[in-house]
């Protein structure tokens, strides 16, 4: 079948974009034709653009942007032309921030599926998480801590933009949640909804060794809980002085993290790597004994953790969002409470103190990760496309 995918960015900026390229490869292997529509936004990353079609993004910073976020004329008319010329059998929407909800109104007679990847403005229960760190006081992601600009954005997203989305989303034939967590939340607002678990590209398995190296990989933001990991280090180091932590990633909390490391006298124990190319991630997993995933916010799925498990690494992760779906507590790693440095230290020390348990967890983590392959995902996706086609034609 002919498939048209819509995503905001046409280069491998993050997990969603990397996932779209993997889906295209697997679908084409199975004989489908796949084209991708994305905005012209490009930040000069090393990775090449992967989109087949492109629309102009709105770069305005003034009040007109609030209008453009509802109707982007460039994406609307470009999308309309593509639908007429390419004539897809099914449209698969991934992210639409830059194309705007206006394109949804062109899809009434076209089979359409939409994957909910995480916080989106059309999801009332998750709309708070679409705001920026600058919209909150003290970096605390709660509405009561939002500043005036944050409250304005929240009102706009929740009561204006979301309303337009809800009308347009009536043209979606099937919604897809990428975890139990996301599927349950989506089902409260939209239907029909099915769950197709998110996927990873299985990395090379390497038997874990107790080398006392910890790894954090992800955006360096307060909501990712990296602060709690740093605060857990002194207790871990007191028990195991050879402990080292590597932090891979960048973000708005980078300077605060550097200050925290300095204030706790941990500079010789922590290496801040910054951003790396996704192709180099494997070696960081292999060089670690445990991967820590201490997110505070409700992760939609948490691909980093499953990726780590595919290399044979136990994961210590917070019991939020979609994470409990893939961490078998006491078997592939440990689930801990968010904002709890004491628990991070306790579980790390437990694994460092028992090498056989560390290795057992690593072996079981690899086995568990095989439940989340792109092949399994695409098999279910093909069924979803057929359902959308049948539903739209009935």
C-alpha positions as CSV (number, residue, x, y, z in Angstrom):
1,X,0.0,0.0,0.0
2,X,1.0,3.7,-0.4
3,X,1.6,5.3,2.9
4,X,2.2,9.0,3.7
5,X,3.8,9.8,7.1
6,X,3.6,13.2,8.7
7,X,6.2,14.3,11.2
8,X,7.4,17.8,12.4
9,X,11.2,17.4,11.7
10,X,12.8,15.8,8.7
11,X,16.1,14.9,10.3
12,X,16.9,12.5,13.2
13,X,16.4,15.0,16.0
14,X,15.1,12.6,18.6
15,X,13.4,9.3,19.2
16,X,10.3,10.0,17.2
17,X,12.2,11.0,14.1
18,X,14.6,8.1,14.4
19,X,11.6,5.8,14.8
20,X,10.0,7.1,11.7
21,X,13.0,6.3,9.6
22,X,13.1,2.8,11.0
23,X,9.5,2.3,10.3
24,X,9.9,3.4,6.7
25,X,12.8,0.9,6.1
26,X,10.8,-2.0,7.6
27,X,7.6,-1.1,5.7
28,X,9.5,-0.8,2.4
29,X,11.1,-4.2,3.1
30,X,7.6,-5.6,3.1
31,X,6.7,-4.1,-0.3
32,X,4.9,-0.9,0.8
33,X,5.7,2.5,-0.7
34,X,6.4,5.1,2.0
35,X,6.7,8.9,1.7
36,X,7.4,11.4,4.5
37,X,6.2,15.0,4.9
38,X,8.0,17.2,7.3
39,X,8.8,20.9,8.0
40,X,11.8,22.7,6.5
41,X,13.3,23.2,10.0
42,X,16.9,22.0,10.1
43,X,19.5,22.8,12.8
44,X,22.5,21.7,10.8
45,X,22.8,18.3,12.5
46,X,25.2,15.8,11.0
47,X,22.4,13.5,10.1
48,X,20.8,14.0,6.6
49,X,17.2,15.0,6.0
50,X,15.0,12.0,5.4
51,X,11.7,13.6,4.3
52,X,10.4,13.3,0.7
53,X,8.1,16.3,0.9
54,X,8.6,19.6,2.8
55,X,6.5,22.5,3.9
56,X,7.5,25.9,5.2
57,X,7.4,26.4,8.9
58,X,6.2,29.5,10.6
59,X,9.1,31.3,12.4
60,X,7.2,34.3,13.6
61,X,7.7,35.2,17.3
62,X,4.9,37.7,17.6
63,X,1.2,37.2,18.4
64,X,0.5,36.0,14.8
65,X,2.2,32.8,15.8
66,X,-0.9,31.9,17.9
67,X,-2.9,32.1,14.7
68,X,-0.3,30.1,12.6
69,X,-0.3,27.3,15.3
70,X,-4.0,26.8,14.4
71,X,-3.6,27.3,10.6
72,X,-0.3,27.0,8.8
73,X,-1.2,27.9,5.2
74,X,2.1,26.5,3.9
75,X,1.5,23.0,5.3
76,X,-2.2,23.1,4.5
77,X,-1.9,23.7,0.8
78,X,1.3,21.6,0.4
79,X,-0.5,18.7,2.1
80,X,-3.6,19.2,-0.1
81,X,-1.5,19.0,-3.2
82,X,0.4,15.9,-2.0
83,X,-2.9,14.1,-1.3
84,X,-4.1,14.8,-4.8
85,X,-0.9,13.8,-6.5
86,X,0.5,11.0,-4.4
87,X,-3.0,9.6,-3.5
88,X,-1.9,7.6,-0.4
89,X,-3.9,4.6,0.7
90,X,-3.4,5.6,4.3
91,X,-2.0,8.7,6.1
92,X,0.0,8.1,9.3
93,X,0.3,11.2,11.6
94,X,3.1,11.3,14.1
95,X,3.7,14.9,15.2
96,X,1.8,18.0,14.0
97,X,3.1,21.0,16.0
98,X,4.5,22.7,12.9
99,X,1.9,21.5,10.3
100,X,-0.9,22.7,12.7
101,X,-4.3,21.0,13.1
102,X,-5.5,22.6,9.9
103,X,-4.3,19.5,7.9
104,X,-6.7,17.3,9.8
105,X,-9.6,18.9,7.9
106,X,-8.3,17.5,4.6
107,X,-8.5,13.9,5.8
108,X,-12.3,13.2,6.0
109,X,-12.2,10.7,3.0
110,X,-8.7,9.4,3.5
111,X,-7.9,6.5,5.9
112,X,-5.9,8.0,8.7
113,X,-4.1,6.7,11.8
114,X,-2.4,8.8,14.5
115,X,0.3,7.7,16.9
116,X,0.3,9.4,20.2
117,X,4.0,9.6,21.1
118,X,3.6,11.5,24.3
119,X,2.6,15.0,25.5
120,X,0.5,16.7,22.8
121,X,-1.7,19.8,23.1
122,X,-4.7,17.7,22.0
123,X,-4.3,15.5,25.1
124,X,-5.8,17.4,28.0
125,X,-4.2,15.2,30.6
126,X,-0.8,15.8,29.2
127,X,-1.0,19.3,27.9
128,X,0.9,20.7,30.9
129,X,4.0,18.8,29.7
130,X,3.9,20.7,26.4
131,X,5.0,23.9,28.2
132,X,8.7,24.9,28.4
133,X,10.9,25.0,31.5
134,X,10.8,28.8,31.2
135,X,7.1,28.7,31.8
136,X,7.6,27.5,35.4
137,X,9.1,29.0,38.5
138,X,11.8,27.0,40.2
139,X,11.8,24.5,37.4
140,X,8.9,22.6,39.0
141,X,6.5,21.2,36.4
142,X,3.2,21.9,38.2
143,X,0.4,24.3,37.2
144,X,0.6,26.1,40.5
145,X,4.3,26.9,39.8
146,X,3.6,28.3,36.3
147,X,4.3,31.9,35.6
148,X,2.0,34.3,33.8
149,X,3.4,33.4,30.4
150,X,3.1,29.8,31.3
151,X,-0.6,30.2,32.3
152,X,-1.3,32.1,29.1
153,X,0.2,29.3,27.0
154,X,-1.6,26.6,29.0
155,X,-4.9,28.4,28.5
156,X,-4.2,28.8,24.7
157,X,-3.2,25.1,24.3
158,X,-6.0,23.7,26.4
159,X,-9.0,25.9,25.5
160,X,-8.3,27.2,22.0
161,X,-5.8,25.0,20.2
162,X,-7.0,21.8,21.7
163,X,-10.6,22.6,20.6
164,X,-9.5,23.0,17.0
165,X,-7.6,19.7,17.2
166,X,-10.6,17.9,18.7
167,X,-12.8,18.9,15.8
168,X,-10.2,17.9,13.2
169,X,-9.3,14.7,15.0
170,X,-12.8,13.4,14.2
171,X,-11.3,12.5,10.8
172,X,-8.8,10.1,12.4
173,X,-9.9,6.5,11.9
174,X,-7.6,5.0,14.5
175,X,-5.5,6.2,17.4
176,X,-2.4,4.3,18.5
177,X,-0.9,4.4,21.9
178,X,2.8,3.4,22.3
179,X,2.5,2.1,25.9
180,X,-0.2,1.0,28.4
181,X,0.1,4.4,30.0
182,X,-0.4,6.5,26.8
183,X,-3.2,4.1,25.5
184,X,-5.2,4.4,28.7
185,X,-5.0,8.2,28.6
186,X,-5.9,8.5,24.9
187,X,-8.8,6.2,25.4
188,X,-10.3,8.7,27.9
189,X,-10.5,11.3,25.1
190,X,-10.5,9.7,21.7
191,X,-11.6,6.5,20.0
192,X,-11.0,4.0,18.6
193,X,-7.7,3.4,20.3
194,X,-5.3,0.4,20.2
195,X,-1.9,-0.2,21.8
196,X,1.1,-1.0,19.6
197,X,4.1,-0.9,21.9
198,X,6.9,1.4,21.0
199,X,10.0,-0.2,19.6
200,X,13.8,0.0,19.5
201,X,16.5,-1.2,17.3
202,X,18.1,-4.0,19.2
203,X,21.8,-3.2,19.9
204,X,24.7,-5.6,20.3
205,X,24.5,-7.6,23.4
206,X,27.6,-7.6,25.6
207,X,27.7,-9.4,29.0
208,X,27.7,-6.9,31.8
209,X,30.7,-6.5,34.0
210,X,30.9,-5.0,37.5
211,X,33.1,-2.1,36.5
212,X,31.3,0.4,38.8
213,X,30.4,2.7,35.9
214,X,27.0,4.3,35.9
215,X,25.3,5.9,32.8
216,X,22.7,8.5,32.4
217,X,21.6,9.1,28.8
218,X,19.0,11.6,27.8
219,X,18.0,15.3,27.9
220,X,19.6,17.1,30.8
221,X,16.5,18.7,32.2
222,X,15.2,18.9,35.8
223,X,12.2,16.7,34.8
224,X,14.6,13.9,33.8
225,X,15.7,13.5,37.4
226,X,19.4,13.8,36.7
227,X,19.7,16.0,39.8
228,X,18.6,13.2,42.0
229,X,21.2,10.9,40.5
230,X,24.0,13.3,41.2
231,X,22.7,13.7,44.8
232,X,22.8,9.9,45.2
233,X,26.5,9.7,44.2
234,X,28.1,10.6,47.6
235,X,26.4,7.6,49.3
236,X,27.4,5.2,46.5
237,X,31.0,6.5,46.4
238,X,31.2,6.1,50.2
239,X,30.6,2.4,49.7
240,X,32.3,2.0,46.4
241,X,34.9,4.8,45.9
242,X,35.7,3.5,42.4
243,X,32.3,4.5,41.1
244,X,32.1,6.8,38.0
245,X,29.1,8.4,36.3
246,X,28.9,9.4,32.7
247,X,26.2,11.8,31.6
248,X,25.4,11.8,27.9
249,X,23.1,14.5,26.6
250,X,22.5,18.3,26.8
251,X,19.6,20.5,27.8
252,X,18.4,23.5,29.7
253,X,19.6,22.2,33.1
254,X,23.2,21.7,32.1
255,X,24.7,24.7,33.9
256,X,22.8,23.9,37.1
257,X,24.0,20.4,36.9
258,X,27.6,21.6,36.6
259,X,27.2,23.8,39.6
260,X,25.7,20.9,41.6
261,X,28.6,18.6,40.7
262,X,31.0,21.3,41.8
263,X,29.2,22.0,45.1
264,X,29.2,18.3,46.0
265,X,32.9,17.9,45.1
266,X,32.1,15.3,42.5
267,X,34.0,16.6,39.5
268,X,36.5,13.6,39.4
269,X,33.6,11.2,39.6
270,X,31.3,12.6,36.9
271,X,32.0,13.0,33.1
272,X,29.7,15.2,31.2
273,X,29.9,14.1,27.5
274,X,27.3,16.3,26.0
275,X,25.4,15.4,22.9
276,X,26.6,12.5,20.7
277,X,25.5,11.0,17.4
278,X,23.0,8.2,18.0
279,X,25.3,5.7,16.2
280,X,27.8,6.0,19.0
281,X,25.4,5.2,21.9
282,X,26.2,1.5,21.9
283,X,29.7,1.9,23.3
284,X,28.5,4.0,26.2
285,X,26.0,1.2,27.2
286,X,28.8,-1.4,26.9
287,X,31.1,0.6,29.1
288,X,28.6,0.8,31.9
289,X,27.4,-1.6,34.6
290,X,24.0,0.0,35.3
291,X,21.9,2.6,33.4
292,X,19.9,5.0,35.5
293,X,16.7,6.4,34.2
294,X,15.4,8.6,37.0
295,X,12.7,10.6,35.2
296,X,10.3,12.7,37.3
297,X,7.8,13.3,34.5
298,X,5.6,10.5,33.2
299,X,7.6,9.1,30.3
300,X,5.3,8.0,27.4
301,X,7.5,4.9,27.0
302,X,11.2,5.5,27.6
303,X,13.2,4.1,24.7
304,X,16.6,4.8,26.3
305,X,15.9,2.2,29.0
306,X,14.8,-0.5,26.7
307,X,17.8,0.2,24.4
308,X,20.1,-0.2,27.4
309,X,18.4,-3.5,28.3
310,X,19.0,-4.8,24.8
311,X,22.8,-4.4,25.4
312,X,22.4,-6.5,28.6
313,X,22.4,-3.6,31.1
314,X,20.2,-3.6,34.2
315,X,18.2,-0.4,34.6
316,X,17.2,1.5,37.7
317,X,14.2,3.6,36.7
318,X,11.4,5.6,38.2
319,X,7.9,4.1,38.5
320,X,6.2,6.6,36.3
321,X,4.4,6.7,33.0
322,X,5.2,3.9,30.6
323,X,8.4,2.8,32.4
324,X,6.8,0.0,34.6
325,X,5.8,-1.8,31.4
326,X,9.3,-2.8,30.5
327,X,11.1,-2.8,33.8
328,X,10.4,-6.0,35.6
329,X,11.1,-4.9,39.2
330,X,13.6,-7.3,40.8
331,X,14.2,-9.1,37.5
332,X,15.6,-6.8,34.8
333,X,16.3,-3.9,37.1
334,X,14.6,-1.9,39.9
335,X,11.7,0.5,40.0
336,X,12.1,3.4,42.3
337,X,10.1,6.5,43.4
338,X,10.6,9.7,41.6
339,X,12.6,12.5,43.3
340,X,14.3,9.9,45.5
341,X,18.1,10.0,45.6
342,X,18.2,7.6,48.6
343,X,16.5,4.9,46.6
344,X,18.9,5.4,43.6
345,X,21.8,4.9,46.0
346,X,20.2,1.9,47.7
347,X,19.5,0.0,44.5
348,X,22.9,0.8,42.9
349,X,24.7,-0.4,46.0
350,X,22.6,-3.5,46.0
351,X,23.7,-4.4,42.5
352,X,27.3,-3.4,43.0
353,X,27.4,-5.6,46.1
354,X,26.2,-8.7,44.3
355,X,27.9,-9.3,40.9
356,X,26.0,-12.5,40.2
357,X,22.7,-10.6,40.6
358,X,24.0,-7.8,38.4
359,X,24.8,-10.3,35.6
360,X,21.5,-12.1,36.1
361,X,19.6,-8.9,35.7
362,X,21.6,-8.1,32.6
363,X,20.8,-11.4,30.9
364,X,17.1,-11.1,31.7
365,X,17.0,-7.5,30.5
366,X,18.2,-8.6,27.1
367,X,15.5,-11.2,26.9
368,X,12.8,-8.7,27.9
369,X,14.0,-6.1,25.3
370,X,13.2,-8.6,22.5
371,X,9.5,-7.9,23.1
372,X,10.0,-4.4,21.5
373,X,11.4,-4.9,18.0
374,X,10.5,-2.9,15.0
375,X,9.4,-6.1,13.2
376,X,6.8,-6.8,15.9
377,X,5.7,-3.2,15.8
378,X,5.3,-3.1,12.0
379,X,3.3,-6.3,11.9
380,X,0.7,-4.7,14.2
381,X,1.0,-1.5,12.2
382,X,0.0,-3.2,9.0
383,X,-3.2,-4.5,10.8
384,X,-3.9,-0.9,12.0
385,X,-3.6,0.4,8.4
386,X,-6.0,-2.2,7.1
387,X,-8.5,-1.4,9.9
388,X,-8.3,2.4,9.1
389,X,-8.9,1.7,5.4
390,X,-11.9,-0.6,6.2
391,X,-13.3,1.9,8.8
392,X,-13.0,4.9,6.4
393,X,-14.7,3.1,3.6
394,X,-17.6,1.8,5.6
